[in-house]
Amino acid sequence: AVLAPPPAVLAPPPAVLAPPPADPPSPPPPPAAPPSPFGCLDPTAANYVGDNNTASFRDGEFLCEYLIQGCLDSNAYNYRPAADVSAPAGSSLACRYAVPGCTDPFADNYNSTANLFDNTCIYSKGIFPGCTDSTKIGFNPAHDFDDGSCVDVIVGCTSTSALNYNSNATFNNFSACIFPAYGCLDSTASNYDSTANTAYPASSGVSNGGCFYEIDGCMSTSAVNYNPNATINSHNCVPLSYVTQVESNIGVACVDPTALAHNSKIYRSFSASPGLCNSTPYAAYPKLDLWCAGNPDPWGNCKYRVVGCTDPSAPGYSSLATVHNASACDYQNVAISGCTSSNASNYLSSANTDDGSCYVLVPGCTVSGALNFDSTANQNSGGCIYPYRGCTDSSAINYDSAANIDDGGCILPVVGCGHQFALNYNSNTTVHNRSACVFVKEGCTDPTADNYDSLANTECVAGSASGCDVCVYAGCTDTFAVNYNASADLRDDSCSYPLEGCLNSSYASYTPDVTFQNNSALCQSPGCTDPADAAYNPIATYDD
């Protein structure tokens, strides 16, 4: 039989490969940090932990988180984008909106609720009182309402020595002044002066106001009837010897009361004794009968008023004249000296002998201090122009049209804010520009403050009557925070608190932000922990 072939030799099974070495075991995780003993214990905070037992430090607040209050309305001028919740109404952080209006408390339309000055203030009486009448003294174009201080312009003579001095005059017209010209004002007097306007006062020692009169009378001091006031000799003088003769013989006296001079004593005696005329005539008085019969001057001793020339030197002299009449003296036949030139200002028509006194008047201003003084004038025409100092600049507010000499005191207009309560009040303002005034708007002017008011121009002071808001600054107010800000008066979310961890930078678990370490287990690093191994790492906390 055919033998079957021997079974094929089977190939040996492939060798089994050794499994790869197993990965070293993963290092154990670092031990969990112990529960933090801290927590927020402020009931007003957003993360208040209440009675959480993990918060064992009940006096700590550095973990508290607060919601930021503020105005969330972007239309408000104190809009605060960083705010979390709207501030309650009435607080300094509540939304405030611009209220345009008049913020000047002195204006008629003052709006106490307005916080934005819109230049609509109305001043019915104005804000710059003074004289507003350009025709009167005291006028100032800067004045916007009349306070009654205007003074009327009264032109007159203000020289106290003038006869027409006007104490009420406010503008001096020197040319109108009338100064005293002393002389006799009585047209019946012999020395009447038509150019005079003032009589001589008694205090000057001149009697009768300087006037004297032609008085007929006896000018002989030795005569019984001497008249000290007589200026014209009436030649009716009665010698003193007549008085003696009268005592023994009445026939030498004038007893006619109508005569220029009579013996009034004898006349009264005769008149008081009418029985004389009824008695037997005395032989010693033969003419007494004639007197009794009605003859006023039987003795022919009386002198009566006879008008004529009593000047013995005149051609027309009359010895019988008792009352002087110059026209009867016929002076034309006597040399009369004077100016005989008819072209002269002092021409004397009655003069027949020229005495060289002729002159021609040249009218003009003869006052040396006047601006128009004329050295050639010899007669004051009354048109002198005297220096009057004042402002001659017509553009000045105190321009004086009557001034002819500039006194350097012109006040030029100064345009500006003349409101004394405005921030930009200019005390030198003469022309008030109300629209230029900037009035007080109190508020927080610090841009870094949380309630900065861009409309404010005056820093608000606590307790201000305007009810403004003082500046409020947000920041970390937690004293346990590392960035605690003692100046902050409003909590925000900026507080940074202590972070526990590994403070040793040699360990892998070191964190730069860590601020404290109370547990050494917080520092972890992988490595060889077998001291017998060459790779031993003394700071390794777990084997890698």
VEXLUM-34599 format. One record per residue (C-alpha): x, y, z. Coordinates in pm, whole numbers, padded with zeros to 5 digits, always signed. Last residue first. Layout:
N
XYZ ...
***
This chain:
544
+00558+06188+03826 +00577+06132+04196 +00396+06387+04415 +00510+06676+04627 +00835+06731+04448 +01046+06986+04638 +01331+06743+04710 +01346+06618+04353 +01498+06272+04324 +01627+06199+03982 +01914+05986+04109 +01668+05771+04292 +01726+05687+04652 +01526+05992+04777 +01225+05866+04589 +00983+06163+04530 +01070+06204+04168 +00878+06496+04027 +00547+06687+04022 +00510+07025+04211 +00247+07139+04462 +00226+07444+04694 -00125+07464+04840 -00032+07198+05088 +00162+07461+05279 -00167+07608+05405 -00212+07975+05517 -00087+08138+05202 -00148+08506+05113 -00166+08743+04818 -00178+08505+04525 -00188+08683+04191 +00151+08547+04083 +00029+08187+04106 +00265+07909+04220 +00124+07561+04161 +00442+07452+03988 +00644+07525+04293 +00961+07731+04293 +00753+08056+04289 +00660+08004+04653 +00346+08203+04739 +00112+07915+04682 -00252+08009+04716 -00496+08241+04892 -00624+08546+04702 -00677+08872+04904 -00952+09098+04759 -00972+09345+04470 -01257+09598+04483 -01359+09756+04150 -01724+09663+04162 -01849+10002+04284 -01927+10153+04622 -01988+10528+04644 -01808+10769+04880 -01455+10702+04762 -01180+10897+04938 -01073+10607+05162 -01007+10392+04857 -00951+10019+04941 -00740+09857+04671 -00631+09551+04871 -00986+09504+04989 -01051+09457+05358 -01144+09826+05405 -01421+09786+05149 -01499+10126+04998 -01370+10043+04652 -01447+10331+04423 -01712+10573+04307 -01673+10949+04352 -01967+11185+04412 -01933+11557+04349 -02181+11779+04529 -02530+11796+04383 -02720+12124+04367 -03014+12211+04589 -02985+12582+04506 -02971+12671+04875 -02630+12507+04899 -02597+12257+05185 -02284+12095+05044 -02105+12328+04807 -02149+12282+04433 -01859+12387+04215 -01956+12664+03977 -01970+12628+03599 -02217+12339+03572 -02347+12224+03234 -02106+11930+03205 -02232+11794+03537 -02003+11519+03668 -02203+11270+03875 -01943+10993+03876 -01660+11235+03942 -01356+11239+03712 -01495+11530+03507 -01495+11748+03823 -01746+12035+03785 -02017+11894+04009 -02304+12140+04021 -02391+12506+04052 -02489+12710+03748 -02397+13075+03807 -02465+13323+03528 -02259+13398+03219 -02332+13739+03071 -02257+13800+02703 -02624+13815+02603 -02675+14111+02840 -02430+14334+02659 -02408+14645+02880 -02230+14950+02744 -02024+15117+03019 -01858+14807+03157 -01563+14874+03387 -01709+14660+03666 -01701+14361+03433 -01926+14077+03548 -01807+13745+03405 -01965+13530+03674 -02286+13733+03657 -02434+13887+03970 -02309+14239+03896 -02473+14241+03556 -02264+14477+03342 -02146+14213+03097 -01931+14377+02834 -01890+14669+02597 -01660+14944+02723 -01756+15282+02576 -01486+15550+02594 -01470+15772+02900 -01319+16112+02819 -01129+16265+03111 -00840+16422+02923 -00975+16770+02997 -01040+16855+02633 -01081+17230+02586 -01386+17366+02403 -01655+17189+02604 -02017+17269+02519 -02075+16943+02332 -01976+16745+02640 -01904+16380+02562 -01941+16163+02871 -02014+15842+02680 -01721+15904+02448 -01769+15894+02070 -01809+16272+02051 -01461+16323+02195 -01453+16676+02342 -01468+16570+02707 -01466+16871+02936 -01299+17201+03003 -01467+17528+02930 -01230+17813+02853 -01415+18141+02807 -01560+18273+02486 -01603+18648+02502 -01901+18787+02313 -01978+19080+02544 -01859+19341+02293 -01593+19468+02530 -01470+19799+02394 -01101+19874+02337 -01028+19589+02099 -00679+19555+01951 -00570+19283+02196 -00867+19069+02096 -00929+18778+02339 -01111+18493+02163 -01012+18218+02409 -01083+18444+02705 -00821+18507+02973 -00725+18849+02841 -01080+18980+02863 -01115+19253+02596 -01339+19057+02361 -01427+19278+02068 -01555+19619+01975 -01306+19880+01848 -01423+20222+01967 -01269+20519+01787 -01099+20789+01993 -01112+21167+02027 -00947+21321+02335 -00740+21579+02151 -00907+21875+02328 -01106+22001+02032 -01273+22336+02109 -01633+22391+02008 -01783+22104+02204 -02162+22074+02206 -02163+21783+01959 -01922+21582+02166 -01778+21293+01959 -01669+21011+02187 -01682+20734+01924 -01500+20953+01675 -01630+21004+01324 -01799+21334+01422 -01463+21478+01525 -01513+21763+01777 -01390+21578+02083 -01412+21805+02388 -01350+22157+02517 -01628+22415+02541 -01513+22773+02477 -01796+23011+02566 -02028+23171+02313 -02219+22855+02295 -02260+22880+02672 -02563+23107+02643 -02640+23094+03019 -03013+23060+02965 -02981+22689+02879 -02814+22631+03215 -03120+22741+03411 -03033+22825+03772 -03306+22932+04013 -03263+23271+04187 -03219+23486+03881 -03215+23863+03940 -02840+23890+03888 -02883+23735+03546 -02591+23563+03368 -02643+23506+02995 -02276+23544+02899 -02174+23292+03162 -01907+23370+03422 -02161+23496+03676 -02344+23160+03663 -02695+23222+03795 -02862+23183+03458 -03235+23220+03488 -03547+23114+03677 -03675+23371+03929 -03820+23233+04251 -03888+23523+04490 -03670+23724+04725 -03834+23909+05011 -03699+24233+05164 -03928+24483+04994 -04063+24623+05324 -04424+24593+05224 -04371+24226+05147 -04694+24031+05170 -04911+24340+05108 -05250+24239+05242 -05373+24543+05438 -05204+24409+05747 -04879+24417+05559 -04951+24776+05452 -05037+24871+05809 -04712+24727+05924 -04536+24961+05686 -04510+25243+05936 -04349+25020+06200 -04183+25260+06441 -04486+25488+06429 -04693+25206+06560 -05024+25156+06400 -05313+25179+06648 -05453+24836+06699 -05655+24627+06459 -05359+24490+06264 -05190+24390+06582 -05502+24204+06689 -05419+23933+06434 -05161+23796+06675 -05094+23437+06571 -05036+23538+06212 -04794+23812+06312 -04602+23581+06541 -04606+23302+06278 -04464+23542+06024 -04203+23668+06269 -04083+23314+06333 -04112+23211+05970 -03868+23475+05865 -03885+23424+05491 -03674+23261+05225 -03775+23174+04870 -04091+23377+04906 -04436+23226+04940 -04425+23256+05321 -04398+23637+05292 -04244+23769+05620 -03918+23884+05480 -03719+24063+05751 -03578+24415+05769 -03912+24572+05868 -03932+24370+06182 -03720+24623+06362 -03559+24562+06700 -03523+24182+06716 -03539+24167+06340 -03223+24376+06324 -03028+24110+06506 -03160+23840+06275 -03080+24053+05975 -02716+24071+06083 -02687+23695+06015 -02717+23765+05647 -03017+23618+05461 -02906+23422+05153 -03144+23425+04861 -02868+23408+04600 -03016+23080+04470 -02677+22913+04473 -02706+22579+04296 -02585+22258+04466 -02776+22303+04791 -02754+22026+05048 -02573+22237+05311 -02850+22501+05292 -02750+22827+05460 -03062+23024+05569 -02898+23238+05837 -02605+23308+05614 -02245+23255+05717 -02221+22915+05538 -02318+23075+05210 -02471+22813+04978 -02823+22945+04998 -03052+22720+04806 -03139+22559+04478 -03078+22184+04472 -02925+22022+04164 -02912+21646+04250 -02651+21389+04336 -02659+21015+04278 -02402+20766+04412 -02662+20546+04576 -02783+20846+04773 -02463+20843+04979 -02130+20684+04891 -01947+20527+05187 -01923+20190+05013 -02144+20031+05279 -02431+20248+05161 -02431+20053+04838 -02356+20228+04508 -02645+20170+04272 -02628+19884+04026 -02719+19872+03658 -02512+20159+03518 -02501+20234+03146 -02774+20506+03168 -02574+20694+03431 -02770+20978+03603 -02526+21239+03728 -02767+21531+03771 -03033+21308+03918 -03379+21280+03765 -03286+20957+03580 -03206+20791+03913 -02975+20492+03855 -02651+20659+03959 -02352+20433+03899 -02205+20091+03961 -02185+19834+03681 -02245+19497+03851 -02192+19187+03633 -02446+19050+03391 -02371+18692+03292 -02507+18586+02952 -02160+18547+02801 -02073+18307+03079 -02333+18054+02973 -02277+17787+03239 -02477+17466+03216 -02649+17324+03524 -02829+17644+03622 -03039+17621+03939 -02826+17870+04135 -02879+18127+03864 -02660+18435+03898 -02827+18728+03723 -02642+19001+03910 -02313+18820+03862 -02075+18755+04154 -02200+18396+04196 -02099+18306+03840 -02333+18027+03728 -02506+18224+03454 -02768+18020+03277 -02848+17715+03070 -03056+17458+03251 -02994+17101+03131 -03224+16884+03338 -03062+16627+03566 -03132+16257+03517 -03122+16050+03839 -03478+15921+03807 -03379+15555+03801 -03416+15510+03428 -03363+15161+03292 -03101+15014+03061 -02804+15229+03155 -02505+15162+02929 -02601+15453+02705 -02514+15690+02991 -02702+16015+03044 -02598+16205+03357 -02705+16545+03228 -03013+16538+03009 -03093+16512+02641 -02980+16151+02615 -03246+16043+02864 -03145+15702+03004 -03012+15821+03341 -02915+15530+03564 -02996+15171+03655 -02809+14872+03503 -03015+14558+03547 -03327+14644+03353 -03662+14730+03501 -03857+14475+03302 -03561+14235+03308 -03639+13926+03106 -03414+13621+03106 -03423+13415+02786 -03045+13354+02758 -03086+12973+02772 -02927+12905+03111 -02957+12532+03176 -03060+12416+03524 -03418+12543+03527 -03637+12445+03820 -03613+12784+03991 -03724+12958+03675 -03662+13335+03690 -03901+13521+03459 -03866+13869+03610 -03489+13832+03645 -03305+13864+03977 -03300+13489+04041 -03101+13439+03715 -03154+13082+03595 -03379+13169+03304 -03479+12854+03121 -03360+12524+02982 -03430+12212+03189 -03153+11959+03116 -03243+11625+03267 -03130+11462+03585 -03135+11091+03642 -03089+10984+04001 -02732+10986+04133 -02787+11255+04398 -03078+11055+04532 -03435+11179+04504 -03557+10896+04287 -03367+10573+04345 -03056+10511+04136 -03117+10286+03841 -02933+09956+03853 -02608+09825+03711 -02435+10159+03642 -02131+10168+03413 -02312+10370+03144 -02383+10660+03379 -02612+10928+03229 -02574+11259+03418 -02702+11474+03127 -03005+11251+03090 -03092+11123+02746 -02877+10813+02795 -03114+10697+03070 -02937+10449+03299 -02874+10700+03579 -02672+10550+03860 -02634+10268+04109 -02353+10015+04089 -02446+09674+04230 -02226+09560+04508 -02004+09256+04556 -01885+09154+04896 -01571+08944+04928 -01381+09206+05129 -01655+09231+05387 -01508+09043+05681 -01644+09065+06030 -01824+08732+06003 -01510+08539+05936 -01677+08201+05955 -01834+08215+05616 -01851+07844+05545 -02151+07815+05773 -02365+08013+05528 -02596+08219+05751 -02640+08502+05499 -02398+08472+05214 -02450+08829+05077 -02348+08825+04714 -02540+09135+04592 -02436+09333+04896 -02683+09513+05125 -02687+09225+05375 -02311+09268+05425 -02166+08933+05549 -01976+08848+05238 -01779+08523+05283 -01449+08392+05411 -01360+08055+05564 -01262+07928+05225 -01318+07553+05197 -00991+07363+05202 -00812+07353+04876 -00845+07016+04711 -00538+06797+04730 -00335+06802+04420 -00439+06543+04171 -00257+06213+04195 +00018+06173+03949 -00080+05969+03651 +00055+05611+03662 +00353+05539+03448 +00252+05421+03109 +00267+05040+03074 +00559+04882+02902 +00473+04751+02567 +00335+04407+02565 +00586+04134+02492 +00555+04000+02148 +00426+03641+02109 +00647+03445+01881 +00486+03332+01572 +00355+02985+01577 +00599+02721+01467 +00554+02622+01114 +00369+02298+01076 +00556+01997+00948 +00355+01844+00688 +00210+01515+00775 +00397+01220+00639 +00299+01109+00309 +00048+00837+00303 +00188+00496+00238 +00103+00333-00069 +00000+00000+00000 
***
